[in-house]
Amino acid sequence: MCGRISCHLPRDVLTRACAYRNRQGERRRLPEWRDADKYCPSYNKSPRSSSPVLLSRLHFEKQLKARGCSHRMLQWLARNSPTKEDPKTPQKTESDVRQFLPKSPSSVKRSSAVLLEQWLKQEKEEEPVAKQLHSE
């Protein structure tokens, strides 16, 4: 389940956890919620669901001075999920996927054993030139 997260804190607990002090460090302030109705706590949130994000107000009110922070509901991955009917979706075969998977230790051992056997056969058939030069 790639891309799944958990955000199960109630709204008031999450707000208190994100309390901050102003630039002078004087008092603790609680962030305001935007789109608070979109937040629903869950132990298993999919990538297309909305998750809370703590942002400065400067992101939304650029003409005003920053008065603090606010919570905003944003989607973690705002993409359409690919479907089989979509012709633009590339179809991957099993061999395409295998090239990106790590090799198992048993297959690595087999391949190194094959290389060793080939090297030993080559050594019996003819000595490499470098060995002949050193032996003289």
C-alpha positions, 0 to 999 in steps of 0.5 A: 500500500504505497503512499498511505499515511495515518492521521488519527488525531482529533481536530482540537488535539492536532491544533494544540500540538501545532501551537506556536509562539509569535516572532517575539516569543511572547505567547502561544497561539493556536493556528486557525483551520481552513476547510476544517469540514474536510478533515476526518481522522483516520488510521489509514488515509489513501493518497487521494484523501485530504490531510492537514498541513500547517502553513503560514498565512503569507501563502494565502494573504500575500498583501497582508503581513503574516498574523500567524499560521493556519491549518489547510486541508491539502491532497497528498497526491492530486493525480487521477489514478490510471485506469485500464481504459486510459490509452495513455497509461503505459502497460508494463510487462513482468520483464519490465518490472523485474529489471528494477527489482533487487536480485535475490542472494541465491541468484547472485550466488548462482551467477558468481558460481557460473563465472568461477566455472568459466574462469577455471575452464579458461585457465585449463585450456590456455594460460593467460598472457599476463601469467606467462610474462611473469613466469619467465 
